[in-house]
Amino acid sequence: MTTLKQLKNSVLKKYDEPHRHYHNRSHILYMLRITQEEGIELTEPLEHLILCHDAIYIPGNLDNENLSGEFAKDYYKSVCRIQNEEDNTLITFDYEPDVYYPLIINMTKNHIIDFGKEPSKGMIWNWLEVAQNLIDLDLAILGDTEEVYRDYVQKVRKEYAHATDEQWRVGRLDWILSML
């Protein structure tokens, strides 16, 4: 029987793929560290989303977030199955991760919050807050020290080694401007 720790470790191994220079295990650990430093409550949904938001990552692939969102749904189902086996009880949640996990992970593509509709009322989780926290954590590196930021840019550039310098500059500027 797989344990929750083994399941998390299997997800973290995805972040060790050789083509990852920034979007790797260190990125996930950085985000988790920032939650502690900034006093952000690490709710179960936020932890799942941090862990899974870049689980599928191929530089230049426009479908990474969609695939990671689907991965997150499967991860959530595995968490439930393991909890059910460990506790020998049926675990149910008062939130809809199968709907909101993919939706929120897709928001990390442009780092813009857009639910397309109002999230369900009376839910146990404030999905708007979860989405804001995930996006803030994903972008936190941009507000770190100059040294940390430069290291981040160099690592992302390595991931986009296939792009010419001109393609990189244009793409990077487009990405930054898309968030303004």
Residue pairs with C-beta under 8 A, 6 or more apart in sequence:
1 82
1 85
2 78
2 82
3 82
3 86
4 79
4 82
4 83
4 86
7 75
7 78
7 79
7 82
8 51
11 51
11 52
11 55
11 75
12 25
12 28
12 51
14 55
14 56
15 23
15 24
15 25
15 27
15 28
15 54
15 55
16 24
16 25
17 24
17 57
19 58
19 59
19 159
20 57
20 159
21 155
21 156
21 158
21 159
22 152
22 155
22 156
22 158
22 159
23 54
23 57
23 156
23 159
27 54
28 50
28 51
28 54
30 140
30 141
31 50
31 137
31 138
31 140
32 42
32 47
32 50
34 40
34 137
34 140
35 41
35 42
35 46
35 50
35 133
35 137
36 42
40 46
40 133
40 137
43 125
43 130
45 95
45 97
45 100
45 101
45 125
45 127
45 130
46 130
46 133
46 134
48 72
48 75
48 76
48 79
48 97
48 101
49 72
49 101
49 104
49 105
49 130
49 134
50 134
50 137
51 75
52 68
52 71
52 72
52 75
52 101
52 105
53 65
53 68
53 72
53 105
53 108
53 134
53 138
54 64
54 68
54 108
55 68
55 71
55 72
55 75
56 64
56 67
56 68
56 71
57 64
57 68
58 64
59 159
59 160
59 162
60 160
60 162
60 163
64 109
65 105
65 106
65 108
65 109
66 102
66 106
68 105
69 101
69 102
69 103
69 104
69 105
69 106
70 102
72 97
72 101
72 102
72 105
73 97
73 98
73 101
73 102
76 97
76 98
76 101
77 98
80 91
80 93
83 91
84 90
84 91
93 124
94 123
94 124
94 125
95 123
95 124
95 125
95 127
96 120
96 123
100 119
100 125
100 127
100 130
103 115
103 116
104 127
104 130
104 131
104 134
105 134
107 113
107 114
107 131
107 134
107 135
108 134
108 135
108 138
110 178
110 179
111 135
111 138
111 139
111 178
111 179
112 178
112 179
113 128
113 131
113 132
113 135
115 127
115 128
115 131
119 127
119 128
139 179
141 148
141 149
141 152
142 149
142 152
144 152
157 168
160 168
160 171
163 171
